[in-house]
């Protein structure tokens, strides 16, 4: 394991282990433009026992359908997207392992079903722990190419309509 003071080199996408969820090899996008990290949830609600969460969605290989209860340590925040639209989200702390480094980080809980990467790693998690080299990492190359080709096809189709 790396010491807390040593910076680890990571790429633009990494495969992480979600220790608290007992999940391994989950694809995560590194986003230095995002302040806080985010993780895909299909269900989140407060109850008398705490925050009840189902991580990922039925289309994900990491979906278990298991509802997890977090009795404390969660809060509500407002997150602004790149267009300035603000939405309320729950946030909680989760332990992750990235490149042999164990980190406890805050994640907002969001519907990332339309996103290629189910987890986004933001600046707060990265600061003081990681250096990002965009030529490195473990990106989903094949899925990225398919998504790019689909977008180009949609854009070319919309140009013909004008």
PESUL-V632536 format. One record per residue. RES is the residue in one letter. SS is DSSP state (h for helix, s for strand, l for the rest). PSI is psi in whole degrees, 0 to 359 (none if undefined). Layout:
RES,SS,PSI
RES,SS,PSI
This chain:
X,l,147
X,l,151
X,l,162
X,l,333
X,l,337
X,l,131
X,l,135
X,s,143
X,s,128
X,s,164
X,l,190
X,l,344
X,s,144
X,s,160
X,s,125
X,s,162
X,s,132
X,s,95
X,h,311
X,h,340
X,h,356
X,l,44
X,s,139
X,s,155
X,s,52
X,s,127
X,s,136
X,s,137
X,s,132
X,s,124
X,l,98
X,l,351
X,l,343
X,l,134
X,l,311
X,l,154
X,s,162
X,s,149
X,s,145
X,s,127
X,s,146
X,s,345
X,s,135
X,s,132
X,s,151
X,s,144
X,s,179
X,l,338
X,l,339
X,s,204
X,s,124
X,s,122
X,s,136
X,s,117
X,s,145
X,s,188
X,l,172
X,l,336
X,l,358
X,l,141
X,l,345
X,l,358
X,l,130
X,l,341
X,l,357
X,l,129
X,s,127
X,s,145
X,s,128
X,s,104
X,l,336
X,l,182
X,l,16
X,s,160
X,s,176
X,s,140
X,s,171
X,s,129
X,s,132
X,s,131
X,l,182
X,l,344
X,l,0
X,l,356
X,l,129
X,s,138
X,s,146
X,s,141
X,s,148
X,s,153
X,s,149
X,s,166
X,s,136
X,s,148
X,s,133
X,s,158
X,s,124
X,s,119
X,l,53
X,l,19
X,s,126
X,s,127
X,s,140
X,s,122
X,s,158
X,s,133
X,s,137
X,s,153
X,s,120
X,s,159
X,l,104
X,l,25
X,l,333
X,l,356
X,l,150
X,l,320
X,l,126
X,l,345
X,s,139
X,s,130
X,s,116
X,l,181
X,h,320
X,h,322
X,h,321
X,h,324
X,l,126
X,l,359
X,l,325
X,s,149
X,s,139
X,s,124
X,l,109
X,l,346
X,l,355
X,l,178
X,l,195
X,l,61
X,l,160
X,l,73
X,h,309
X,h,315
X,h,322
X,h,318
X,h,317
X,h,315
X,h,318
X,h,317
X,h,319
X,h,318
X,h,317
X,h,319
X,h,317
X,h,316
X,h,318
X,h,322
X,h,321
X,h,333
X,h,325
X,h,334
X,h,341
X,l,none
